[in-house]
Amino acid sequence: MTQIDKGQDVLPFAALRAGWGWFVALGVAFIILGLIASSHLLLATMVTVYYLGALMVLAGVLQVAQSFQLKQWGGFLLWLASGILYAAAGVMAFLNPALASSALTLLLALFTAASGIARTWLGAGAMSEPGWGWVVASGVLSTIVGLILLLGWPVNSSWVLGLVLAVDLVFQGCAMLAAGLRLRSAS
């Protein structure tokens, strides 16, 4: 019998409900941070680049450290070189954030357009299924957004990542706020 079968949830609903205020507070904080980011898109873009750069440096250092645990492995040098290159790419994000922002914006545009094309293709192939139109519409919209980003590249590189961060913070904030208010009203 699992914990759920015994009626022992990992986090009981009552405890979750008791913390509804934290969800609301965090939601409001995220919304405010998103609005601040939306009013300073260049700064938000640089924060995003530095954050990603720091994560890449950390991941590269960890991969280099792990490679020394695998010295007897035939792919040791390749694993070591990969970690060094990953960390170097992170350092380059710090040294030239404008170039990193441009590269990341280009990747975002390409992947957004590609995922939109794939979703459109998949949705069109599922015309016999209910809701296929929503999948196609979502794919077409993503494709259009990706193409708009591509057409504006590299000029839009100074603000696109900041806008994505701002929108994400606002949406996460709204979701947490709604969850907190729903928990408050739940019986």
N, C-alpha and C positions, 0 to 999 in steps of 0.2 A: 504494500500500500504506500502511495506517495504522500508527501506532506499535504498536498491539496486534497487528496481523498480523505484524509483525516480531519479536514477542516482547519488546518494550520498553514495558512498562506505565509509565504516568506515575509511579506509586509502586510499585515492585516489592514483591511479597508478602513477600520476605525482609526488606526494610526495615520493612515494616509489622509483621511478626512480631517483629522485634527491638525494636520499641517497645511491646510488649504491656504492660510495666510501667506505662507512662504512662497507658494506657487504664484499667488497674486503679486506679491512684492517683487519676486524675480521677474515675472512677466512685465511689470511696469518698468523695472530697471532695464530690461532688454529693449523695450520699446523706446525708452529715453536714449539709450546708447545708440540704437539704430537711427533715431532722428538726428542725434549729434553727428554720427558718421555720415548721414546723408547731406548734412550742411558743410561738411569738410571732406569731400570725396578724395582729393589728392592725399590728404593726411591718412584717411582710411585705407587708401590703396597702399601707401608706404607701410602702414602697420601690418597689412596683410602680407606684403612682400617680406618684411622683416620676420614675421611669425613663421612663414613657410621656410625662410632661410634658416632660422634657428632650428626648426624641426629637421631640416635636411642635414645640418651640421651634426646634430645629436644622433640622428639615424646613421650617418656615415661613420661617426666615431664608434658607435656601438657595433656596427658591422666590422670595422677594422679590429676592434677588441675580440669579437667572436671569431674572426678569421685566425687569430693566433691560438684559439682553442682547437682549431681544425688543421693544424700544420701538416699532419700526415695525409690529409685528403688531397687528391690529385688536383682539385680546383682551388687550392689555397690561394695561389697568386691571383687568379681571376677574381676571387671573392675579396681579397685584400684590395686590389686595384679598384674594384667596384665601390667599395666603401670609401676609399680615398677620393674618387671622382665625385661621389655623392656629397661628401663633406665639402669638397672644393666648390661644387655648384652652390651649396648653401652659403659659403663664404663670399662667392661672387654676387649673390643676391644682396649681401650687405655692402659690398664695395661698389656695385653699380645697380641700385634699386630701379632706376629707370629702364635699363636693359632687361632686368628680370621681370619687371611689370609688363614690358612689351612682349616678352616671350610667353609669359603666363596668359596674357590676354589673347594672344594668337592661339595658344593651345585651347583655351576656354572656347573661343569662337569655333575652332575646327571640331572639337568634341561635341559642342552643342549642336552644330549643323549635322554632324555625322549621326548623333543619337536621334535627332529629329527625322532624318532620312530613314534610319532603321525602324523607328517606331511607325512611320507612315507606311513603310513596306509591310511590316508585320500586321498592322491594322487592316490594310487593304487585303491581305491574305486571309483575314479572318472575318470576311463579310457575312458569313453564315452565323456568326456568334453575336449575341446581343451586346451592345455597347461598343462595337467595332468602330463606329463613327467618332466616338470620343478619343479613342487611341489615335486614329488618323488625324483628327483635329489637333491633338496634343503634339503629334509629330510634325505637322505642318507649321504650327506655331514655333516650335523649337528650331526647325529649319530656318524659318524667317529670321528669328532672333540671332541665330548663328551667322547667317548671311549679312545681317545688318552690322553685327560686330566685326565681321571680316571686311566689309566695305569701309568701316570707319578706322580700321587698323592702319597704322600704328598710332594715329592721333588720339584715339580714345583710350589708349593704354594708361593714361594718367588718372583716369577716373572710373573705368569699368569695374575693376576689382573692388574698389571702395563702394561702388553702388551695389554690387553683389553682396558684400558684407553687410551694408546697411539694410538691404531688403531682407536678408536672412535673419538679422537680429530682430527686426520688426515682426516678421512672421513667427519666429520662435517665441517672442514676447507675447504676441496675441494668443498663440496656442497655450502657453503656460497660464496666462491670465484667464482664458476660457476654462482650462482644466481646474484651476483654483476655484473659480466661481461655481463651476459644476459640482466640485467636491463639497463646497459650502452648502449648496442647496440639496445635496443628495441625502437620502434618509438611511 
